[in-house]
Amino acid sequence: MLCETVQTLSDADFKRSTGVRRPTFDLMLTVVEHGLRDFGRPPKLSRADQLLMTLMYWREYRTEFHIGLTYGVSESTVCRTIRKLADCQTRSQCEGLNKIGTAGWRLNHRALARVVL
């Protein structure tokens, strides 16, 4: 499921498919875009698709192989992407997003607003 497809869903269906509300997804995407640097060859997937892939892995417990088939990338690319986004969240100096097990991120709007703004 690519990000363009998910963005066309209603708010209720967006939450149902990703596990987070649309504003939360947008804030998570902002943190990921600020936290990851670009180097080397451009990635095949956009940052939004990478975040959606990570949420899919955490929410649905799908194997990396099946997620790779969905996005047209290798299993190792899925593994690296998930690890990279989790590390980005861990390294972020804001405490705006905290990973809770495999359920995703918990949002603290005040702390996140300090970093984003």
FENJOLIN-V248854 format. One record per residue. N is the residue number from 1. RES is the residue in one letter. SS is DSSP state (A for helix, B for strand, O for the rest). PSI is psi in whole degrees, 0 to 359 (none if undefined). OMEGA is omega in radians with two decimals (NA if undefined). Layout:
# FENJOLIN-V248854
n | res | ss | psi | omega
N | RES | SS | PSI | OMEGA
N | RES | SS | PSI | OMEGA
This chain:
# FENJOLIN-V248854
n | res | ss | psi | omega
1 | M | O | 112 | -3.12
2 | L | O | 160 | -3.05
3 | C | A | 324 | 3.13
4 | E | A | 323 | 3.13
5 | T | A | 317 | -3.09
6 | V | A | 326 | -3.12
7 | Q | A | 338 | -3.13
8 | T | O | 352 | -3.12
9 | L | O | 157 | 3.03
10 | S | O | 165 | -3.11
11 | D | A | 320 | -3.14
12 | A | A | 317 | 3.13
13 | D | A | 327 | 3.08
14 | F | A | 313 | 3.12
15 | K | A | 319 | -3.13
16 | R | A | 323 | -3.08
17 | S | A | 328 | -3.07
18 | T | A | 336 | -3.10
19 | G | O | 355 | 3.10
20 | V | O | 157 | 3.08
21 | R | O | 160 | -3.09
22 | R | A | 315 | 3.10
23 | P | A | 324 | 3.10
24 | T | A | 317 | 3.10
25 | F | A | 316 | -3.14
26 | D | A | 319 | 3.10
27 | L | A | 320 | 3.09
28 | M | A | 319 | 3.14
29 | L | A | 320 | 3.11
30 | T | A | 316 | 3.12
31 | V | A | 318 | 3.14
32 | V | A | 317 | -3.13
33 | E | A | 325 | 3.11
34 | H | A | 332 | -3.04
35 | G | A | 338 | -3.11
36 | L | O | 137 | 3.12
37 | R | O | 155 | 3.11
38 | D | O | 129 | 3.06
39 | F | O | 158 | 3.11
40 | G | O | 209 | -3.12
41 | R | O | 141 | 3.12
42 | P | O | 141 | -3.13
43 | P | O | 152 | 3.13
44 | K | O | 328 | -3.11
45 | L | O | 144 | 3.07
46 | S | O | 166 | 3.11
47 | R | A | 323 | 3.11
48 | A | A | 318 | 3.11
49 | D | A | 324 | 3.09
50 | Q | A | 318 | 3.11
51 | L | A | 318 | 3.12
52 | L | A | 320 | 3.09
53 | M | A | 317 | 3.13
54 | T | A | 317 | 3.09
55 | L | A | 322 | 3.11
56 | M | A | 317 | 3.13
57 | Y | A | 313 | -3.11
58 | W | A | 323 | -3.04
59 | R | A | 316 | -2.99
60 | E | A | 350 | -3.10
61 | Y | O | 33 | 3.08
62 | R | O | 153 | 3.11
63 | T | O | 156 | 3.13
64 | E | A | 329 | 3.10
65 | F | A | 312 | -3.11
66 | H | A | 324 | 3.08
67 | I | A | 320 | 3.09
68 | G | A | 321 | 3.08
69 | L | A | 320 | 3.14
70 | T | A | 317 | -3.06
71 | Y | A | 353 | 3.12
72 | G | O | 32 | 3.09
73 | V | O | 170 | -3.11
74 | S | O | 163 | 3.10
75 | E | A | 321 | 3.14
76 | S | A | 327 | 3.08
77 | T | A | 319 | 3.10
78 | V | A | 314 | -3.14
79 | C | A | 313 | -3.14
80 | R | A | 320 | -3.12
81 | T | A | 314 | 3.14
82 | I | A | 316 | 3.13
83 | R | A | 320 | -3.12
84 | K | A | 317 | 3.13
85 | L | A | 323 | 3.08
86 | A | A | 319 | 3.10
87 | D | A | 322 | 3.10
88 | C | A | 316 | 3.13
89 | Q | A | 320 | -3.12
90 | T | A | 320 | -3.11
91 | R | A | 339 | -3.05
92 | S | O | 136 | -3.07
93 | Q | O | 349 | -3.14
94 | C | O | 158 | 2.96
95 | E | O | 32 | -3.08
96 | G | O | 331 | 3.14
97 | L | B | 122 | 3.12
98 | N | B | 128 | 3.12
99 | K | B | 133 | 3.10
100 | I | B | 101 | 3.13
101 | G | O | 232 | 3.10
102 | T | O | 12 | -3.09
103 | A | O | 348 | 3.13
104 | G | B | 216 | -3.07
105 | W | B | 146 | 3.01
106 | R | B | 137 | -3.01
107 | L | B | 132 | 2.99
108 | N | O | 100 | -2.99
109 | H | A | 320 | -3.09
110 | R | A | 313 | -3.13
111 | A | A | 322 | -3.14
112 | L | A | 320 | -3.13
113 | A | A | 325 | 3.12
114 | R | A | 322 | -3.09
115 | V | A | 316 | -3.07
116 | V | A | 319 | -3.12
117 | L | O | none | NA
